[in-house]
Amino acid sequence: MIKIELELPDWADERTIYVMAGIELIAYRFPGKTWQVKSSRCNMCGKCCMKLGERHPFPVINGRCVYLVKRPGKNCEEHECILRMHRPFGCCVAVLRNVSECTEKFEKR
């Protein structure tokens, strides 16, 4: 377990704050709310990229992002984004889109 302690300016309390590890969201806090810290990681199912609307920043075919591909290897149920580190921030915080099948879970701290 890593403990991070920060002193942030007062105006930051009015903002949403995200803590990332590379492209993975590990904690967030909405204004006036408590911190949410990741307790369960992504299983790479890709379902968060398969039910997209028209407002997605990349091309979508039948609700699925064109950059989502099946991951090579034994488990053909795993997916990955071929944009990798170049994907937009909104894609990195997919759990905030409330995909019911998502394995990423956050708990209050």
C-alpha positions as CSV (number, residue, x, y, z in Angstrom):
1,M,0.0,0.0,0.0
2,I,1.3,3.4,-0.9
3,K,0.3,6.4,1.1
4,I,0.3,9.8,-0.6
5,E,-0.2,13.1,1.3
6,L,-0.7,16.3,-0.6
7,E,-1.4,19.9,0.4
8,L,-3.6,21.3,-2.3
9,P,-4.8,24.9,-2.7
10,D,-8.3,25.8,-1.4
11,W,-9.7,26.3,-4.9
12,A,-9.0,22.7,-5.7
13,D,-11.8,21.7,-3.4
14,E,-14.2,23.0,-6.0
15,R,-12.7,20.7,-8.7
16,T,-12.8,17.0,-9.6
17,I,-9.5,15.5,-8.7
18,Y,-8.1,12.4,-10.4
19,V,-5.1,10.3,-9.4
20,M,-3.6,8.2,-12.2
21,A,-1.0,5.5,-12.4
22,G,0.0,5.8,-16.1
23,I,-3.3,5.6,-17.9
24,E,-5.1,3.8,-15.1
25,L,-7.4,5.8,-12.8
26,I,-6.6,4.7,-9.2
27,A,-8.6,7.3,-7.2
28,Y,-10.9,10.3,-7.7
29,R,-12.9,12.8,-5.7
30,F,-15.8,14.9,-6.9
31,P,-16.3,18.4,-5.4
32,G,-17.6,18.2,-1.8
33,K,-17.5,14.3,-1.8
34,T,-15.2,11.7,-0.3
35,W,-12.4,10.0,-2.1
36,Q,-13.1,6.9,-4.1
37,V,-10.1,4.5,-4.3
38,K,-9.8,1.6,-6.7
39,S,-10.4,-1.7,-5.0
40,S,-10.8,-4.0,-8.0
41,R,-8.9,-3.7,-11.4
42,C,-10.0,-3.9,-15.0
43,N,-10.3,-7.5,-16.4
44,M,-9.9,-6.1,-20.0
45,C,-13.3,-7.3,-21.2
46,G,-13.8,-4.1,-23.3
47,K,-17.5,-3.7,-22.5
48,C,-16.9,-0.1,-21.6
49,C,-15.9,0.5,-25.2
50,M,-18.7,-1.5,-26.7
51,K,-21.7,0.6,-25.7
52,L,-20.7,4.0,-26.9
53,G,-22.9,6.8,-28.1
54,E,-22.5,9.2,-30.9
55,R,-20.6,11.7,-28.7
56,H,-17.5,9.5,-28.5
57,P,-14.3,11.2,-29.8
58,F,-13.4,8.3,-32.1
59,P,-15.3,6.4,-34.8
60,V,-17.9,4.0,-33.4
61,I,-19.4,1.1,-35.4
62,N,-22.5,-0.5,-33.8
63,G,-21.7,1.1,-30.5
64,R,-18.1,-0.2,-30.5
65,C,-15.0,1.9,-30.7
66,V,-12.9,1.0,-33.8
67,Y,-9.7,1.1,-31.7
68,L,-10.8,-1.8,-29.4
69,V,-9.3,-5.1,-30.6
70,K,-9.2,-8.6,-29.1
71,R,-6.0,-9.1,-27.2
72,P,-3.7,-11.8,-28.6
73,G,-3.2,-14.8,-26.5
74,K,-5.0,-17.6,-24.8
75,N,-8.0,-15.7,-23.5
76,C,-9.9,-14.3,-26.5
77,E,-12.3,-12.5,-24.1
78,E,-9.7,-9.9,-23.3
79,H,-9.5,-6.6,-25.3
80,E,-7.2,-3.7,-25.5
81,C,-7.2,-0.3,-27.0
82,I,-4.6,0.0,-29.8
83,L,-4.1,3.7,-29.0
84,R,-2.5,2.6,-25.7
85,M,-0.9,5.7,-24.1
86,H,-2.3,8.0,-26.8
87,R,-6.0,7.4,-25.9
88,P,-7.8,10.4,-24.5
89,F,-8.3,11.1,-20.8
90,G,-12.0,10.3,-21.0
91,C,-11.3,6.8,-22.1
92,C,-9.0,6.3,-19.1
93,V,-11.8,7.0,-16.7
94,A,-14.4,4.7,-18.3
95,V,-15.6,3.4,-14.9
96,L,-17.2,6.8,-14.4
97,R,-19.6,6.0,-17.3
98,N,-21.4,3.5,-15.1
99,V,-21.0,0.4,-17.2
100,S,-22.8,-2.2,-15.1
101,E,-20.6,-5.1,-16.2
102,C,-17.4,-3.2,-15.3
103,T,-15.0,-5.1,-13.0
104,E,-13.3,-1.9,-11.8
105,K,-14.6,-1.1,-8.4
106,F,-14.0,1.9,-6.2
107,E,-14.6,2.3,-2.4
108,K,-15.0,5.3,-0.3
109,R,-12.0,6.3,1.9
